Amino acid sequence: MALLALDSNVFIAAWGGLEDHSDTAAKLLLSVNAGRDLAIYSTLVLAEALSFPNWRKHSGLSVGEFFDQLSNAQAHPVDTAVASLAGSLRLEYPALRLADSIHLATALNAKAAILVTNDRQLAKIAKKLIPTETLATYRP
């Protein structure tokens, strides 16, 4: 069983229901919750999730309740090591946005086997450093 690193947009796609690959994202989270996969995500996901307008409508839970009930997934803090690595990644890859550099740094720091994202620009850069799948190609 591989350790997956999940980008915020995986959660947002699952909650949105109307986005490209929402079904794949929802199946991925169900697979993690059932223990078929293990996952990590940056605590930044919480901040990004709170800014998503449909999360409560879709899940019926608060963001905190959702993550409290999600089994087999662990939040990793944006600590000094992650922040330093994210800064270094942005220097090396100027097209990398700050949030994306944090998600990538979290995946690398946790030694995740695969980064899963719905962001093609992040995937293009991340593939140089870690096996990466977009929701378009990932099969839970």
NORNORKA-V879269 format. One record per backbone hydrogen bond with DSSP energy under -1.0 kcal/mol. CO is the residue of the C=O (numbers start at 1). NH is the residue of the N-H. E is the energy in kcal/mol with one decimal. If there is no record, write none. Layout:
# NORNORKA-V879269
co->CO nh->NH e->E
co->CO nh->NH e->E
This chain:
# NORNORKA-V879269
co->2 nh->38 e->-1.2
co->3 nh->113 e->-2.2
co->3 nh->114 e->-1.5
co->4 nh->40 e->-2.5
co->5 nh->116 e->-3.2
co->7 nh->10 e->-1.7
co->8 nh->12 e->-2.2
co->9 nh->13 e->-2.1
co->10 nh->14 e->-1.9
co->11 nh->15 e->-2.4
co->12 nh->16 e->-2.3
co->13 nh->17 e->-1.5
co->19 nh->22 e->-1.8
co->21 nh->25 e->-2.3
co->22 nh->26 e->-2.6
co->23 nh->27 e->-2.5
co->24 nh->28 e->-2.3
co->25 nh->29 e->-2.3
co->26 nh->30 e->-2.2
co->27 nh->31 e->-2.4
co->28 nh->32 e->-2.3
co->29 nh->33 e->-2.7
co->30 nh->34 e->-2.0
co->31 nh->36 e->-2.1
co->31 nh->37 e->-1.1
co->32 nh->35 e->-1.5
co->38 nh->4 e->-2.8
co->39 nh->74 e->-2.1
co->40 nh->6 e->-2.6
co->41 nh->76 e->-2.9
co->42 nh->45 e->-2.1
co->43 nh->46 e->-1.1
co->44 nh->48 e->-2.4
co->45 nh->49 e->-2.9
co->46 nh->50 e->-2.0
co->49 nh->52 e->-1.6
co->54 nh->58 e->-2.3
co->55 nh->59 e->-2.3
co->56 nh->60 e->-2.7
co->62 nh->66 e->-2.7
co->63 nh->67 e->-2.4
co->64 nh->68 e->-2.3
co->65 nh->69 e->-1.8
co->72 nh->39 e->-2.3
co->74 nh->41 e->-1.9
co->76 nh->43 e->-2.1
co->77 nh->79 e->-1.6
co->79 nh->83 e->-2.9
co->80 nh->84 e->-2.6
co->81 nh->85 e->-2.2
co->82 nh->86 e->-2.8
co->83 nh->87 e->-2.2
co->84 nh->88 e->-2.1
co->85 nh->89 e->-2.6
co->86 nh->90 e->-2.0
co->87 nh->91 e->-1.8
co->88 nh->92 e->-2.1
co->89 nh->93 e->-2.6
co->93 nh->96 e->-2.4
co->97 nh->101 e->-2.6
co->98 nh->102 e->-1.9
co->99 nh->103 e->-2.2
co->100 nh->104 e->-2.6
co->101 nh->105 e->-2.5
co->102 nh->106 e->-2.4
co->103 nh->107 e->-2.0
co->104 nh->108 e->-2.5
co->105 nh->109 e->-2.9
co->106 nh->110 e->-2.1
co->107 nh->112 e->-2.5
co->108 nh->111 e->-1.0
co->114 nh->5 e->-3.0
co->115 nh->133 e->-2.8
co->116 nh->7 e->-2.1
co->117 nh->135 e->-1.4
co->119 nh->123 e->-2.6
co->120 nh->124 e->-2.3
co->121 nh->125 e->-1.5
co->122 nh->126 e->-3.3
co->123 nh->127 e->-2.3
co->125 nh->128 e->-1.6
co->126 nh->129 e->-2.5
co->126 nh->130 e->-2.5
co->131 nh->115 e->-2.3
co->133 nh->117 e->-2.1
co->134 nh->137 e->-1.3
co->134 nh->138 e->-2.2
